[in-house]
Amino acid sequence: MDIEPLELDGLCLIRPARHGDARGWFEEAWSAPRLRAAGLDLAFEQDNLSYSVAAGTLRGLHFQAPPAAQGKLVSVITGAVLDVAVDVRSGSPTQGRHVAVRLSEDDPARLWVPEGFLHGFVTLAPHTRVAYKVTRAYNAEHDRCVAWNDPDLAIDWGVSAPVLSGKDARAPRLRDLPVPFPPGWRGKA
Ligand SMILES: Cc1cn([C@H]2C[C@H](O)[C@@H](COP(=O)(O)OP(=O)(O)O[C@H]3O[C@@H](C)C(=O)[C@@H](O)[C@H]3O)O2)c(=O)[nH]c1=O
């Protein structure tokens, strides 16, 4: 189990060992003790799986507002995505900055996105399945979205006309929302 910290505090790539043989491969997709030994003590309440038919499908940017904030451990089962996390923690030295990483079926790397980030992805292949564990259960009342193409965030998604849900197509800019994670806010993960 390898952990690679990324340039935004708390964000990292987690790579379980992938054991290949003549049949294919085996990996421990999630191991609490191995991650604890590496310094990450995570507890999840829900596993999510989404399937996107077409390449160029964009889901995001999403978060759940406190007290329902979610940390997300994101992996790709089939296909590939560009996965994006935006730091929106008030007072964070990297507030407003984002990281974009390619996750794919060919690579065991998964992205750990702590609470306090916006999250979204665009699919890079048809029939893409994304599996992710979340630290808190879905809470429709606290579910929020931010425009994927918010000019203040300046994210290069590599697509100009993605497939979007109606909700994401109508999403507001970040600056038009109440502050998502106010100063002094502390998440559980
Ligand atoms: C996220 C979620 C949605 N739903 C329902 C609500 C709706 O009827 C349907 C589809 O929801 P959405 O359009 O929000 O699905 P989607 O756009 O795939 O939302 C997801 O996007 C990625 C980027 C994330 O980070 C996730 O946390 C989540 O927000 O599923 C649940 O029942 N439980 C859940 O946990």
The ligand as an SDF file (V2000), in Angstrom:
LIG
                    3D

 35 37  0  0  0  0  0  0  0  0999 V2000
  -25.1130   11.0250   -4.4800 C   0  0  0  0  0  0  0  0  0  0  0  0
  -26.4290   10.2540   -4.2290 C   0  0  0  0  0  0  0  0  0  0  0  0
  -27.4910   10.3920   -5.0990 C   0  0  0  0  0  0  0  0  0  0  0  0
  -28.6420    9.7250   -4.8910 N   0  0  0  0  0  0  0  0  0  0  0  0
  -29.7410    9.8710   -5.8510 C   0  0  0  0  0  0  0  0  0  0  0  0
  -30.2010   11.2930   -6.0720 C   0  0  0  0  0  0  0  0  0  0  0  0
  -30.6140   11.2850   -7.5280 C   0  0  0  0  0  0  0  0  0  0  0  0
  -31.9680   10.8280   -7.6270 O   0  0  0  0  0  0  0  0  0  0  0  0
  -29.7160   10.2520   -8.1840 C   0  0  0  0  0  0  0  0  0  0  0  0
  -28.5410   10.8420   -8.9540 C   0  0  0  0  0  0  0  0  0  0  0  0
  -27.8790   11.7640   -8.0870 O   0  0  0  0  0  0  0  0  0  0  0  0
  -26.7810   12.7650   -8.6470 P   0  0  0  0  0  0  0  0  0  0  0  0
  -27.2530   13.3700   -9.9010 O   0  0  0  0  0  0  0  0  0  0  0  0
  -26.4190   13.7080   -7.5280 O   0  0  0  0  0  0  0  0  0  0  0  0
  -25.5700   11.7740   -8.9440 O   0  0  0  0  0  0  0  0  0  0  0  0
  -24.0640   12.1550   -9.3140 P   0  0  0  0  0  0  0  0  0  0  0  0
  -24.0690   13.3320  -10.2210 O   0  0  0  0  0  0  0  0  0  0  0  0
  -23.3790   10.9480   -9.7640 O   0  0  0  0  0  0  0  0  0  0  0  0
  -23.5110   12.6450   -7.8960 O   0  0  0  0  0  0  0  0  0  0  0  0
  -22.2510   12.2530   -7.4220 C   0  0  0  0  0  0  0  0  0  0  0  0
  -21.2560   12.9730   -8.1450 O   0  0  0  0  0  0  0  0  0  0  0  0
  -19.9140   12.7550   -7.7220 C   0  0  0  0  0  0  0  0  0  0  0  0
  -19.0200   13.6690   -8.5240 C   0  0  0  0  0  0  0  0  0  0  0  0
  -19.7370   12.8790   -6.2680 C   0  0  0  0  0  0  0  0  0  0  0  0
  -18.7230   13.3750   -5.7610 O   0  0  0  0  0  0  0  0  0  0  0  0
  -20.7900   12.2610   -5.4180 C   0  0  0  0  0  0  0  0  0  0  0  0
  -20.6590   12.6200   -4.0560 O   0  0  0  0  0  0  0  0  0  0  0  0
  -22.1730   12.5580   -5.9220 C   0  0  0  0  0  0  0  0  0  0  0  0
  -22.4610   13.9360   -5.6840 O   0  0  0  0  0  0  0  0  0  0  0  0
  -29.2520    9.4140   -7.1200 O   0  0  0  0  0  0  0  0  0  0  0  0
  -28.7810    8.8750   -3.8090 C   0  0  0  0  0  0  0  0  0  0  0  0
  -29.8600    8.2480   -3.6040 O   0  0  0  0  0  0  0  0  0  0  0  0
  -27.7410    8.7140   -2.9450 N   0  0  0  0  0  0  0  0  0  0  0  0
  -26.5570    9.3630   -3.1190 C   0  0  0  0  0  0  0  0  0  0  0  0
  -25.5950    9.1810   -2.3040 O   0  0  0  0  0  0  0  0  0  0  0  0
  1  2  1  0
  2  3  2  0
  2 34  1  0
  3  4  1  0
  4  5  1  0
  4 31  1  0
  5  6  1  0
  5 30  1  0
  6  7  1  0
  7  8  1  0
  7  9  1  0
  9 10  1  0
  9 30  1  0
 10 11  1  0
 11 12  1  0
 12 13  2  0
 12 14  1  0
 12 15  1  0
 15 16  1  0
 16 17  2  0
 16 18  1  0
 16 19  1  0
 19 20  1  0
 20 21  1  0
 20 28  1  0
 21 22  1  0
 22 23  1  0
 22 24  1  0
 24 25  2  0
 24 26  1  0
 26 27  1  0
 26 28  1  0
 28 29  1  0
 31 32  2  0
 31 33  1  0
 33 34  1  0
 34 35  2  0
M  END
$$$$
